[in-house]
Amino acid sequence: MNELIGRVFSFEKTTFPDSRELFGKLVSEGQSPKALMISCADSRIVPEQIMQAQPGELFVCRNAGNMVPPYATMNGGVTSTVEYAVMALGVRDIIVCGHSDCGAMKALSAPQLPEGMPNVVAWLRHGAAAESVVSSCSPKLGTDERVRAVSLQNVIVQIDHLRTHPSVATAIARGEMSLHGWFVDISAGMVLGLDGETGEFTPLREDTPLPVAVPARARAVIDAWSAAEAAE
């Protein structure tokens, strides 16, 4: 803790004075983050570092396994964060970000879920579909390959859960929001993006289009339905 507290003093003495104008603007004008990132709480994954984001640019929600529970009326931290980001802050892009060597995915992939941690076990059930898909479709994978496969599939599952949230579904239907699925390979220093058309994760590269899991293009479907209803 002494080392961490020393960094707080460094922030007060160096970082803040160098960015005083930025912080002043954030206080006077409020925040306008460009995206919401839902990532794992793993200490090795720092969303702001990966995105090279400055204060005010990225809205972040972190939890074990980068889970997004399906929408329910009961209050929940992830649900509330998503709703606020979309409806109050007007965020137009949401990123679900998994990563390699994820402890939550290791637990989900293990023959038995951890004992003595009932809340962890209950939370991991939000990723049960990912484990089921991998077990059914690729039953012969080795341990490391299995964990990676479950981690990638979990990103897809959580995006599906995200689409059950009314604020997100509405924004997508209006053509105002895109959803992204990312996977950070820690050892390779590489970020993979989910292509919703192919279902594959490909490296993010400057010279290629950004892979998008769910593009903001559903407006045409709504318009077509409305036109058909009017014709009747």
C-alpha positions as CSV (number, residue, x, y, z in Angstrom):
1,M,0.0,0.0,0.0
2,N,2.8,2.4,0.7
3,E,4.0,2.1,-2.9
4,L,0.4,2.8,-4.2
5,I,0.0,5.7,-1.8
6,G,3.2,7.1,-3.2
7,R,1.7,7.1,-6.6
8,V,-1.3,9.1,-5.3
9,F,1.1,11.8,-4.1
10,S,2.7,11.7,-7.6
11,F,-0.7,12.3,-9.1
12,E,-1.3,15.3,-6.9
13,K,2.1,16.8,-7.5
14,T,2.8,16.0,-11.1
15,T,-0.1,14.4,-13.1
16,F,-2.9,16.8,-12.0
17,P,-0.9,20.0,-12.5
18,D,0.1,18.9,-16.0
19,S,-3.5,18.2,-16.8
20,R,-5.2,20.9,-14.8
21,E,-7.0,22.4,-17.8
22,L,-8.4,19.0,-18.9
23,F,-9.7,18.2,-15.4
24,G,-11.2,21.7,-15.1
25,K,-13.0,21.3,-18.4
26,L,-14.4,17.9,-17.3
27,V,-15.7,19.5,-14.1
28,S,-17.3,22.5,-15.9
29,E,-18.6,20.7,-19.0
30,G,-19.1,17.2,-17.6
31,Q,-18.1,13.9,-19.3
32,S,-18.7,12.8,-22.9
33,P,-17.2,9.3,-23.1
34,K,-16.8,7.9,-26.6
35,A,-17.6,4.4,-25.6
36,L,-18.6,2.0,-22.8
37,M,-16.2,-0.8,-22.2
38,I,-17.3,-3.8,-20.1
39,S,-14.1,-5.6,-19.2
40,C,-12.8,-8.1,-16.7
41,A,-11.7,-7.0,-13.2
42,D,-8.4,-8.8,-13.7
43,S,-5.6,-6.5,-12.6
44,R,-3.6,-7.2,-15.8
45,I,-6.2,-5.7,-18.0
46,V,-6.5,-1.9,-17.9
47,P,-9.1,-0.6,-20.3
48,E,-7.8,3.0,-20.3
49,Q,-4.3,1.8,-21.1
50,I,-5.4,-0.5,-23.9
51,M,-7.4,2.3,-25.5
52,Q,-4.8,5.0,-24.6
53,A,-7.8,6.9,-23.3
54,Q,-7.6,10.2,-21.4
55,P,-9.9,11.1,-18.5
56,G,-13.4,11.6,-19.7
57,E,-13.0,9.5,-22.9
58,L,-14.0,6.0,-21.8
59,F,-16.8,4.8,-19.5
60,V,-15.8,1.6,-17.9
61,C,-17.6,-1.3,-16.1
62,R,-15.3,-4.0,-14.7
63,N,-16.3,-7.3,-13.2
64,A,-15.2,-10.9,-12.9
65,G,-15.3,-12.5,-16.4
66,N,-16.6,-9.4,-18.2
67,M,-20.2,-10.6,-17.7
68,V,-23.4,-8.8,-18.8
69,P,-26.4,-10.4,-17.0
70,P,-29.5,-10.6,-19.2
71,Y,-31.8,-7.7,-18.6
72,A,-34.0,-7.9,-15.5
73,T,-36.0,-5.3,-13.6
74,M,-34.0,-6.0,-10.4
75,N,-31.2,-3.5,-9.7
76,G,-27.7,-4.6,-10.7
77,G,-24.5,-2.7,-11.2
78,V,-23.8,-3.8,-14.8
79,T,-27.4,-3.2,-15.8
80,S,-27.5,0.3,-14.2
81,T,-24.2,1.2,-15.8
82,V,-25.3,0.2,-19.3
83,E,-28.6,2.0,-18.9
84,Y,-26.9,5.2,-17.7
85,A,-24.2,5.1,-20.4
86,V,-26.8,4.7,-23.2
87,M,-29.6,6.9,-22.0
88,A,-27.8,9.6,-20.0
89,L,-24.4,9.9,-21.6
90,G,-25.5,9.0,-25.1
91,V,-22.7,6.4,-25.7
92,R,-22.9,5.0,-29.2
93,D,-20.4,2.1,-28.9
94,I,-20.2,-0.6,-26.3
95,I,-17.3,-3.0,-26.1
96,V,-17.4,-6.3,-24.3
97,C,-13.7,-7.2,-23.7
98,G,-12.4,-10.6,-22.6
99,H,-8.8,-11.7,-22.3
100,S,-6.4,-14.6,-22.2
101,D,-5.6,-16.5,-19.0
102,C,-8.8,-15.3,-17.4
103,G,-9.4,-16.7,-13.9
104,A,-13.2,-16.6,-14.3
105,M,-13.0,-18.5,-17.5
106,K,-10.7,-21.1,-15.9
107,A,-13.2,-21.6,-13.2
108,L,-16.0,-21.9,-15.7
109,S,-14.0,-24.4,-17.7
110,A,-13.1,-26.6,-14.8
111,P,-14.9,-29.9,-14.0
112,Q,-16.2,-28.4,-10.8
113,L,-16.9,-24.8,-9.9
114,P,-15.0,-23.4,-6.9
115,E,-16.2,-24.3,-3.4
116,G,-16.7,-21.9,-0.6
117,M,-17.5,-19.0,-2.9
118,P,-21.3,-19.1,-3.6
119,N,-21.5,-15.6,-5.0
120,V,-18.7,-16.3,-7.5
121,V,-20.4,-19.5,-8.6
122,A,-23.7,-17.7,-9.0
123,W,-22.0,-15.0,-11.0
124,L,-20.2,-17.4,-13.3
125,R,-23.6,-18.9,-14.4
126,H,-23.9,-15.8,-16.6
127,G,-21.2,-17.5,-18.8
128,A,-22.7,-21.0,-18.7
129,A,-23.8,-20.8,-22.3
130,A,-20.2,-20.2,-23.4
131,E,-19.0,-23.3,-21.6
132,S,-21.8,-25.4,-23.0
133,V,-21.1,-24.4,-26.6
134,V,-17.4,-25.3,-26.3
135,S,-18.1,-28.6,-24.5
136,S,-20.6,-29.6,-27.1
137,C,-18.8,-28.4,-30.2
138,S,-15.2,-28.9,-29.3
139,P,-15.1,-31.6,-26.6
140,K,-11.5,-32.8,-27.2
141,L,-9.7,-29.5,-26.6
142,G,-6.7,-29.4,-24.2
143,T,-7.0,-27.4,-21.0
144,D,-5.4,-24.2,-22.3
145,E,-7.2,-24.4,-25.6
146,R,-10.5,-25.0,-23.8
147,V,-10.0,-21.9,-21.6
148,R,-9.2,-19.7,-24.6
149,A,-12.2,-21.1,-26.5
150,V,-14.6,-20.5,-23.6
151,S,-13.2,-17.0,-23.2
152,L,-13.8,-16.1,-26.8
153,Q,-17.3,-17.7,-26.8
154,N,-18.1,-15.8,-23.5
155,V,-17.6,-12.5,-25.3
156,I,-20.2,-13.6,-27.9
157,V,-22.6,-14.7,-25.2
158,Q,-22.3,-11.5,-23.2
159,I,-23.0,-9.5,-26.4
160,D,-26.2,-11.5,-26.8
161,H,-27.1,-10.7,-23.2
162,L,-26.4,-7.0,-23.8
163,R,-28.9,-7.0,-26.6
164,T,-31.7,-7.9,-24.2
165,H,-31.3,-4.6,-22.4
166,P,-34.1,-2.2,-23.7
167,S,-31.9,0.8,-23.9
168,V,-29.4,-1.1,-26.1
169,A,-31.9,-2.8,-28.3
170,T,-33.7,0.5,-28.9
171,A,-30.4,2.3,-29.8
172,I,-29.4,-0.5,-32.2
173,A,-32.9,-0.4,-33.8
174,R,-32.5,3.3,-34.4
175,G,-29.2,2.9,-36.0
176,E,-27.5,4.8,-33.2
177,M,-25.3,2.1,-31.6
178,S,-22.8,-0.6,-32.5
179,L,-21.6,-3.4,-30.3
180,H,-18.0,-4.7,-30.3
181,G,-16.5,-7.9,-28.9
182,W,-12.8,-7.7,-28.1
183,F,-10.3,-10.2,-26.7
184,V,-6.9,-9.1,-25.3
185,D,-4.1,-11.6,-25.7
186,I,-1.9,-10.6,-22.8
187,S,1.3,-12.4,-23.8
188,A,1.1,-11.3,-27.4
189,G,0.1,-7.7,-26.7
190,M,-2.6,-8.1,-29.3
191,V,-6.3,-7.2,-29.4
192,L,-8.7,-9.3,-31.4
193,G,-12.1,-8.1,-32.6
194,L,-15.3,-10.1,-33.3
195,D,-16.6,-10.0,-36.8
196,G,-20.4,-10.4,-36.5
197,E,-20.7,-11.6,-40.1
198,T,-18.2,-14.5,-39.8
199,G,-18.3,-15.1,-36.1
200,E,-14.5,-15.0,-36.1
201,F,-12.0,-13.0,-34.0
202,T,-9.4,-11.2,-36.0
203,P,-6.5,-8.9,-35.0
204,L,-7.3,-5.2,-35.0
205,R,-5.1,-3.5,-37.6
206,E,-4.7,0.1,-38.8
207,D,-4.9,-0.9,-42.5
208,T,-8.1,-3.0,-42.2
209,P,-11.7,-2.1,-41.3
210,L,-12.6,-2.4,-37.7
211,P,-14.5,-5.7,-37.0
212,V,-17.9,-5.0,-35.6
213,A,-20.0,-7.6,-33.7
214,V,-23.4,-5.8,-34.1
215,P,-23.3,-2.8,-36.5
216,A,-25.7,0.1,-36.2
217,R,-27.8,-0.7,-39.2
218,A,-31.1,-2.2,-38.0
219,R,-33.0,1.0,-38.9
220,A,-33.8,-0.5,-42.3
221,V,-35.6,-3.4,-40.7
222,I,-37.8,-1.1,-38.6
223,D,-38.5,1.2,-41.6
224,A,-39.4,-1.8,-43.8
225,W,-41.8,-3.2,-41.1
226,S,-43.4,0.2,-40.7
227,A,-43.9,0.6,-44.5
228,A,-45.5,-2.8,-44.7
229,E,-47.8,-2.1,-41.8
230,A,-48.8,1.3,-43.4
231,A,-49.5,-0.5,-46.7
232,E,-52.0,-2.8,-45.0
